[in-house]
Every structure is written in structure tokens, then in C-alpha cells.
Amino acid sequence: MNAYEQKVYEELTRWRREVLKKSGLFTQISKKTQTKLNGMIPERAHRIITESIKNMVKATLVGSNITTKKQQSAGLSLSEKDQLLKEKLTSYRKTAVVEGAGTGAGGFLLGLADFPMLLSIKMKFLFETAAIYGYDTRQYEERLFILHVFQLAFSSEARRKETFYILEHWESEKEKLADMDWRVFQQEYRDYIDLIKMLQLVPGFGAIVGAYANHNLLDTLGETAMNAYRMRLLTTQPLDY
């Protein structure tokens, strides 16, 4: 392991602790409230929402796969891959900020339109990340990995720990995965961003919230994606739980 890889491994150790640490009291209360509210939503509505998001994500996966340049990282070191990803993140974050400010300033209907638009930006970024680190997204298992990275970035404490375990032990865990649990996927994501996105719909306030929220959401996704792929590349002795 060279000096840069050693530095990355130390960063991964810190990131792992951060991901697995216990949530604060406010987050725990918020999650309990959201779970209670979800329980009040009719089952038929849950099924419709789940199917809608599933179809939206799958369409985004197909589009992102077609438009992503493959083998971007041929011959690059881990340091160079990390730098390329940071440059891509800066570009995607700018796009997300402009999109969030525009839809936030546009009132209720445009505010609602932000959801699929931001989802598309995030998924395209994840496909770019996979390509940078040398993984072929034409393979089903790589698209499944992307969905788990997304879920790790935007989920509650319990689901985050479970998803982290799957990603950390991907080679063995992927064989057990037939497909995503789309009900859990959509509900965790909605719960994570609901408060932020509701504020984005407030007239006169939405543009600021939309830009700020999208900036932070892309930062969260960027850190999660980079470290998830670094974790795959740095084959070191597993850490004990």
C-alpha cells in the first residue's frame, strides 16, 4: 500500500465510524414522527408511490447508462481517480444548485418538479463515479451497487448500518440480492428529504432553500460514493463490527 492509499484507508476508517455512529436525538425523533405519518398513509397510496419511484429510478438508470462514457479511468492511479471525481462533483453540484434555485423560485408546481430532476442528476453522477473507478455499469450487479450507494447516502440510522454492511461485504452479499426493496428505497429517501423539500415550496423562500439543499445533498452523495468505491478498491483486512 503506497502513501496515498494509506491516507485513503485512514479516511475510510474515519468515514466508517461517522456512518455507523448513533443518530442524534432530533434525528431519532424526526424518524419516529415520519414513521408514524407513513403508517397513516393508505396502503394503496404506498404502492402507487413505490411503483412511481421505482419506474422513475429505472428509467434514470437506463438513460444514465447510455450517456455515461465508459473506461474513463484507464491507467489512472487512485489519487488521479479521486481528483477526477472531485472535478465531476463540482460540475454536478453546480447543476443541482442552479436547478434547485430555479425550481424553488418557481412556486409549488416547479418545486414538485425538482424531485425527479434532482434524482436524475444524482443517478447520472453515480454512473460517472462507477466509470471513474473502473466499474462497468452495463452489468446488472453494478447498477445494483449504485442503488445501494444511493440508499446509504439517504437513509435512516438502522437502514444505513444494514446498507453499509452490504457494501462493505459486496462480493459475498451481492449474491443474496435479487433486486432492491423498492418500498424501503423510496420511503427512506422521501423521509430523508421531506422537510427540506417542503420548505422549498414556500413562496419567496424556496429559491434559497432549493439551492442550499441541493448543494448539501450532492455533497453527501459525493462523499458517500467516493468512499464506497474506494472501499471496494482497497482490499484490506475487514474491520470488525
N, C-alpha and C positions, 0 to 999 in steps of 0.2 A: 504494500500500500504506500503510494507516494505521499508527499507532504500535503497536497491539496485534498486527496482522498481522505487522509486522516482528519483534516479540518472539517470536511463534509460529514464524516462519521460522527464527530463530536457534535456538530449542528443537528444531525439526525437524532442523537441521543437526547438533546435538549428539546427538540420538537416533539419527540415521542412522549416525554414527560408532560409537556404542555397539552398535547392532545388527550392524554389519559387522565389528567387531573380532574378532581371533583368540581362540578359546576358551582358557582356562587349561589347564594340564597335567592337572589332576584330571578336568576335564570331558572332555578328549580320551581319557584312559584309560578313563573310565566308558563313553563311547560305544563304544570298541573292544570292551570287555567285553560290552556289551549286544548289539552286532552279532554277536559270536561266539556268544552264547547264543541269539540269534534263529536263527542258522544251524543250531542243534541241534534246533530245533522242527520237527516233520514238516510237509511242505508242506500236507497236508490240514488240519492244525490252523491253519496260517496262513490258509488260505482260509475256514475256519469263523469265525475271529476277525474277519477283514476284513469278511466279509458281515454278521456280527452288528453290528459297529460302524457299518458303512455304513447298515444298516437303522435302527439306533438314532438316528444323526445325522439321517437323512432324516425320521424321524418327529418329531424335535425341531424340525427346520426348519419342518415344516408347522404344528405346534402353535404355535410362536413367531410365525410369520407371522400366524396367525389372531388371536392375543391381543395383538399389538402395535398401539398407537394410531398411526395414520399422520399425517403432517403435523404433528408436534409442534412444529416449529421455524419455522413460517411467520412471517416478519417479524423473526426474531431475528438479531442480529449474531453473528459468530464468537465473540466474547467471551461472549455470553449462551448460545450453544450449548455452549461448553466448560464453563461453570458448571453448566448443566443436566445435562450428562453426569456431572460430578463428584458431583452430588447423587444421580443414579441409581446410580453406582458404590458410593457409601456404603451405599445401601439393599441392593443385591445382595450386597455383601461381607458385610454383617451376616447376611443369609440364609444365605450359604455357610458362614460361621463356625459358626452355630448348627447347621446340617446336618452339618458336619464333626465337631463335638464330639459330637453325638448319635449318629451312626453309629460314630464312633471309640470311644465308651464302650460300645457295644452288642455288642462282640465280633466274631468273624470274619464271620458272615453279614451283619450290618448294615454292617460295614466294606466288604464287597464291594458292598453296595447303594449305597455312596457314589459309585461310579463313574458310573452313569447319572444319578443325581440331580444331581451336580455338573456333569456335561456339559449337562444341561438348563438349569441356572442360567446357565452360561456362554453358551450359544447364545441364550437369551432376552435376556441383556444385550447381545449383539452386535446383535440385531434392534432393540433400543431405541436403540443407538448409531446405526445406519443411519438410523432415523427422525428422530433429533435433528439429524443433519447433512443431512437433506433428501433421502434416497435411498429409493426405493420398493422394498421387499423382495418385492413381488408379481412383480417382474421376475427372471427366472432369473439374469441376469448379476449382480444384486445379492446373491443368495443365494450365488453362486459367489465373489464378493468376500469375503463374510463367512467362508466356509470357508478362504480364503487368509489372512485376518487371524488366524483361529484357529491355522492352521498356522505362521504367522510367530511367534506368541507361544510356541508349544510345540514347538520342533523343534531339531535339531542345527545346528551351525555351517554346514555345507555346504547343507543344505536351507533354512536361514534366509536365506542370501545369495540363493539362487535365488528364493525366495518374495518377498523384498524387491524384487528386480528386477521381478518380475511386477506387484507392487502399485504400484511407482513409475512403471511404464510401462503402467498398466492399460488405457488406451484402445486401445493397439495390441496388447497381449498377450492381452487377453480374447478376441480373435477366433481365437486359436490354441487356446483351451481348449474341449474338448468336454465334459469332466467332470473331477472330481477323480480323482487317482490314489489310490484308497481304500486300497490296500495300504500305500503310503507314509504316508498320512494317519494311519492307526491305529497304525502301527509307531512313527512319530516321537512321537506323543502318549503312547503307552504307555512308550516309553523315557524320555521326559521326566519322567513322574510315578511310574514304578515304585517307586523307592527310597522316596519319601515315602509312597506308599500302602501299601507293605509294612510300614513302621513303624507305620502307623495301625492295623494288625491286631493289634499286640502288646497283650495284656491289661494294663490298668492304665496304659497309656501312650498308648493310641490317641486318647483324647479331646483331650489337649493337642496331639498331633501333627496330628490332623484339623482342629482349629480353626485352628492356626497355618498349616498347609499351604494350606488353602482361602483364608485371608486373603491369603497371598502370591500364590497362583495367580490370584485375582481382581485383585489389584493389577497383576500382569504383564499380564493380559488388558486391563485398563482403560487402561494406558499405551499398549499396542500399538494398541488400537482407536482411541483418541482421535487418536493421531499418524497412523495410516493414513488416517483420514478427513480430517484437517487437510491431509495431503499432497495429497489429491485436490482439495480446495477452493482451496488456494493454488497457483495456476498460475504458477509462476516458472520461470526457465530451469533445465533439467535439470542435475543435478550429475554431473560426470564420475566414472567408476569407475577 
